[in-house]
């Protein structure tokens, strides 16, 4: 089974609608795709309606966490979105994203970047606001040439001049919340750069409290890191997951470029009870 278990839509910071994500997944020849927008499941209903044929939708999200002062993202799958405790935390995270974005717009304005909250809100639309939206607003203002230039110390990278921290869950608590809602978690892109790096010891600690897998196959992981992560996953009894982390046009429309190891999608389905996969038929 070719399963891309990490994909975003414009329900968070991707450029394509959930329906278009599903259409692109089908064109890429995938058997399964997970819609994992940041801290929201708002795109799932539209994605389900767009399904056709045998393509399988795995409902999920990418959950914002923080471990020892560093951003950590957990991919959560097949949980009950109506679980009261998890839903309350997601609402708190999304609300704080708005406060953070407003503060970052103010800092950028003080640094001479001509963007406003109204411009940012127009770019994000109804989506959960994230730094990629701010980066797109900076491009529109002429401050930078392309979105990736925003993620530097000069601008909005962690610790950058216009960076503002926000509320995020402790990953141990997040793992327990998702498991309590009948779902399973996979650690996202732990070697995709300094901002996201998790040590072997930290991954082992998360495995000890119920982490189900680690994202081994990711566009920003080198072949050497993939080899090391897969060996670590084997040692810890974790699933070797993978996904394109596609954000539509922002990442070159790369859906299907990375997939999970054989059997991972089926294993996630078998270990969860909070939600079910969907098919076009």
C-alpha positions as CSV (number, residue, x, y, z in Angstrom):
1,X,0.0,0.0,0.0
2,X,1.4,3.4,-1.0
3,X,0.3,5.7,1.9
4,X,1.3,9.3,2.2
5,X,0.6,10.0,5.8
6,X,1.4,13.7,6.1
7,X,-0.4,16.2,3.8
8,X,-1.8,19.7,4.3
9,X,-4.7,21.7,2.8
10,X,-5.8,25.2,3.0
11,X,-7.7,24.3,6.2
12,X,-4.3,25.2,7.7
13,X,-1.2,26.4,5.7
14,X,-1.4,24.5,2.4
15,X,-2.5,26.2,-0.8
16,X,-5.0,23.6,-2.1
17,X,-8.5,22.9,-0.9
18,X,-9.1,19.5,0.8
19,X,-11.0,18.3,-2.3
20,X,-8.0,19.2,-4.5
21,X,-5.7,17.4,-2.1
22,X,-7.7,14.3,-2.6
23,X,-7.7,14.7,-6.4
24,X,-4.0,15.1,-6.4
25,X,-3.5,12.1,-4.2
26,X,-5.5,10.0,-6.6
27,X,-3.5,11.3,-9.6
28,X,-0.3,10.4,-7.7
29,X,-1.5,6.8,-7.6
30,X,-1.7,6.6,-3.8
31,X,-3.7,3.9,-2.1
32,X,-4.1,6.1,1.1
33,X,-3.6,9.7,2.1
34,X,-3.8,11.3,5.6
35,X,-5.0,14.9,5.8
36,X,-3.0,16.3,8.7
37,X,-3.6,20.0,8.9
38,X,-2.2,21.9,11.8
39,X,-4.3,21.6,14.9
40,X,-7.6,21.3,13.0
41,X,-9.9,18.7,11.4
42,X,-11.9,21.3,9.6
43,X,-10.9,20.0,6.1
44,X,-12.0,16.4,6.7
45,X,-15.7,16.7,5.6
46,X,-14.8,18.2,2.2
47,X,-12.0,15.6,1.7
48,X,-14.4,12.8,2.4
49,X,-16.9,14.2,-0.1
50,X,-14.2,14.3,-2.8
51,X,-13.2,10.7,-2.5
52,X,-13.7,8.5,-5.5
53,X,-12.6,5.0,-6.4
54,X,-10.4,3.0,-3.9
55,X,-8.4,5.9,-2.5
56,X,-8.6,5.8,1.3
57,X,-8.6,8.9,3.5
58,X,-7.0,8.5,6.9
59,X,-8.3,11.4,9.1
60,X,-5.6,13.1,11.2
61,X,-3.9,16.3,12.2
62,X,-0.5,17.7,13.0
63,X,-0.5,18.6,16.7
64,X,1.7,21.5,18.0
65,X,3.9,20.6,20.9
66,X,7.0,21.9,22.7
67,X,9.7,19.8,24.3
68,X,12.5,21.5,26.3
69,X,12.0,24.8,24.5
70,X,11.9,23.4,21.0
71,X,9.0,22.8,18.6
72,X,7.9,19.2,18.3
73,X,5.0,18.1,16.0
74,X,3.0,15.0,16.5
75,X,0.9,13.5,13.7
76,X,-2.3,12.2,15.3
77,X,-4.4,9.7,13.5
78,X,-7.9,8.2,13.8
79,X,-8.9,9.8,17.1
80,X,-12.4,10.9,18.1
81,X,-12.5,14.6,17.2
82,X,-15.4,15.0,19.6
83,X,-13.3,14.0,22.6
84,X,-13.9,16.8,25.1
85,X,-10.4,17.1,26.5
86,X,-8.6,16.9,23.2
87,X,-11.0,19.3,21.5
88,X,-10.6,21.8,24.3
89,X,-6.8,21.8,23.8
90,X,-7.1,22.2,20.1
91,X,-9.3,25.2,20.5
92,X,-6.8,26.7,22.9
93,X,-4.0,26.2,20.5
94,X,-5.9,27.7,17.6
95,X,-7.0,30.7,19.6
96,X,-3.4,31.4,20.7
97,X,-2.2,31.1,17.0
98,X,-4.3,34.2,16.3
99,X,-2.8,36.2,19.3
100,X,0.7,35.1,18.2
101,X,0.1,36.1,14.5
102,X,-1.2,39.6,15.6
103,X,1.9,40.1,17.7
104,X,4.2,39.0,14.9
105,X,2.6,41.3,12.4
106,X,3.2,44.2,14.9
107,X,6.9,43.2,15.3
108,X,7.3,43.0,11.5
109,X,5.7,46.4,11.1
110,X,8.2,47.8,13.6
111,X,11.0,46.3,11.5
112,X,9.7,48.1,8.4
113,X,7.7,45.3,6.8
114,X,4.5,46.8,5.3
115,X,1.9,44.1,6.2
116,X,-1.3,44.4,8.2
117,X,-3.6,42.1,10.0
118,X,-6.2,42.5,7.3
119,X,-3.8,41.4,4.6
120,X,-2.8,38.4,6.6
121,X,-6.4,37.4,7.4
122,X,-7.2,37.7,3.7
123,X,-4.3,35.3,2.8
124,X,-5.3,32.8,5.5
125,X,-9.0,33.0,5.0
126,X,-10.8,30.6,7.3
127,X,-7.7,28.5,7.8
128,X,-5.8,28.1,11.1
129,X,-3.2,30.9,10.9
130,X,0.5,29.9,10.8
131,X,3.9,31.3,10.0
132,X,3.6,30.2,6.3
133,X,0.7,32.7,5.9
134,X,2.9,35.4,7.4
135,X,5.7,34.5,5.0
136,X,3.3,34.8,2.1
137,X,2.2,38.2,3.3
138,X,5.9,39.2,3.5
139,X,6.4,38.2,-0.1
140,X,3.4,40.2,-1.2
141,X,4.8,43.2,0.6
142,X,8.1,43.0,-1.2
143,X,10.1,42.4,2.0
144,X,11.3,39.0,0.8
145,X,11.4,37.3,-2.6
146,X,10.0,33.8,-1.6
147,X,8.4,32.4,1.6
148,X,11.4,30.4,2.7
149,X,13.4,33.6,3.3
150,X,11.0,34.5,6.1
151,X,12.3,31.5,8.2
152,X,15.6,33.1,9.2
153,X,16.9,34.8,12.3
154,X,16.2,38.1,10.6
155,X,12.5,37.4,10.5
156,X,10.2,34.7,11.9
157,X,12.4,31.6,12.5
158,X,12.4,30.4,16.1
159,X,14.2,33.1,18.1
160,X,14.1,35.5,15.1
161,X,13.6,39.3,15.4
162,X,9.9,39.0,14.8
163,X,9.3,35.6,16.3
164,X,6.7,35.2,19.1
165,X,6.2,32.0,21.0
166,X,2.7,30.4,21.4
167,X,0.9,27.9,23.5
168,X,1.8,24.3,22.7
169,X,1.3,21.0,24.4
170,X,3.9,18.9,26.2
171,X,4.3,15.9,23.8
172,X,3.8,13.4,26.6
173,X,0.5,14.9,27.5
174,X,-0.4,15.1,23.8
175,X,0.3,11.4,23.3
176,X,-1.9,10.5,26.2
177,X,-4.7,12.8,25.0
178,X,-4.7,11.3,21.5
179,X,-4.6,7.8,22.9
180,X,-7.4,8.7,25.3
181,X,-9.4,9.7,22.2
182,X,-8.8,6.4,20.6
183,X,-6.0,7.6,18.3
184,X,-2.3,7.0,17.7
185,X,0.6,9.4,17.3
186,X,3.7,9.5,15.1
187,X,6.6,11.9,15.7
188,X,6.8,14.2,12.7
189,X,10.1,15.0,10.9
190,X,12.5,14.7,13.9
191,X,15.6,15.3,11.8
192,X,14.3,17.9,9.4
193,X,16.6,20.6,10.8
194,X,17.7,22.1,14.1
195,X,14.2,23.6,14.7
196,X,12.6,20.2,14.8
197,X,15.4,17.9,16.0
198,X,14.6,15.3,18.6
199,X,17.4,13.2,20.1
200,X,17.3,9.4,20.2
201,X,16.9,9.6,24.0
202,X,13.9,12.0,23.6
203,X,12.3,9.7,21.0
204,X,12.8,6.7,23.4
205,X,11.1,8.7,26.2
206,X,8.1,9.4,24.0
207,X,8.0,5.7,22.9
208,X,7.8,4.7,26.6
209,X,4.6,6.7,27.1
210,X,2.8,5.4,24.0
211,X,4.2,7.0,20.8
212,X,3.2,4.7,18.0
213,X,5.7,5.7,15.3
214,X,8.3,8.0,13.9
215,X,8.3,9.7,10.6
216,X,11.4,8.2,8.9
217,X,10.6,9.0,5.3
218,X,10.3,12.8,4.8
219,X,11.6,15.1,2.1
220,X,14.0,16.9,4.5
221,X,15.6,13.7,5.9
222,X,18.9,12.7,4.4
223,X,19.5,9.1,3.4
224,X,21.8,8.7,6.4
225,X,19.2,10.1,8.8
226,X,16.6,7.7,7.4
227,X,18.8,4.8,8.0
228,X,19.5,5.8,11.6
229,X,15.8,6.6,12.3
230,X,14.6,3.3,10.8
231,X,17.1,1.4,13.0
232,X,15.9,3.4,16.0
233,X,12.3,2.7,15.2
234,X,13.1,-1.0,15.0
235,X,14.9,-1.0,18.4
236,X,12.0,0.9,20.0
237,X,9.2,-1.1,18.4
238,X,7.9,2.0,16.6
239,X,6.3,2.2,13.2
240,X,8.5,3.6,10.4
241,X,6.1,6.1,8.9
242,X,6.4,8.6,6.2
243,X,4.8,11.3,4.2
244,X,5.5,14.2,1.8
245,X,4.5,17.0,4.1
246,X,2.9,18.5,1.0
247,X,1.6,22.1,1.3
248,X,0.6,22.4,-2.3
249,X,2.3,25.1,-4.3
250,X,4.4,26.1,-1.3
251,X,6.3,22.8,-1.5
252,X,6.2,22.1,-5.2
253,X,3.1,19.9,-5.2
254,X,5.0,16.9,-3.9
255,X,2.1,14.7,-2.7
256,X,3.1,11.0,-2.9
257,X,6.8,11.8,-3.1
258,X,7.3,10.1,0.3
259,X,5.3,7.2,1.7
260,X,5.2,5.1,4.9
261,X,6.9,1.7,5.1
262,X,4.8,-1.3,4.2
263,X,2.2,-2.2,6.7
264,X,2.3,1.1,8.7
265,X,-1.1,2.3,7.5
266,X,-2.8,-1.0,8.3
267,X,-1.1,-1.1,11.7
268,X,-2.3,2.4,12.6
269,X,-5.9,1.4,11.6
270,X,-5.6,-1.8,13.7
271,X,-4.4,0.0,16.9
272,X,-7.0,2.8,16.8
273,X,-10.7,3.0,17.8
274,X,-11.6,6.7,17.7
275,X,-12.4,7.1,14.0
276,X,-12.6,5.2,10.8
277,X,-11.0,5.6,7.4
278,X,-13.1,6.7,4.5
279,X,-13.3,5.5,0.9
280,X,-14.9,6.7,-2.3
281,X,-16.9,3.5,-2.7
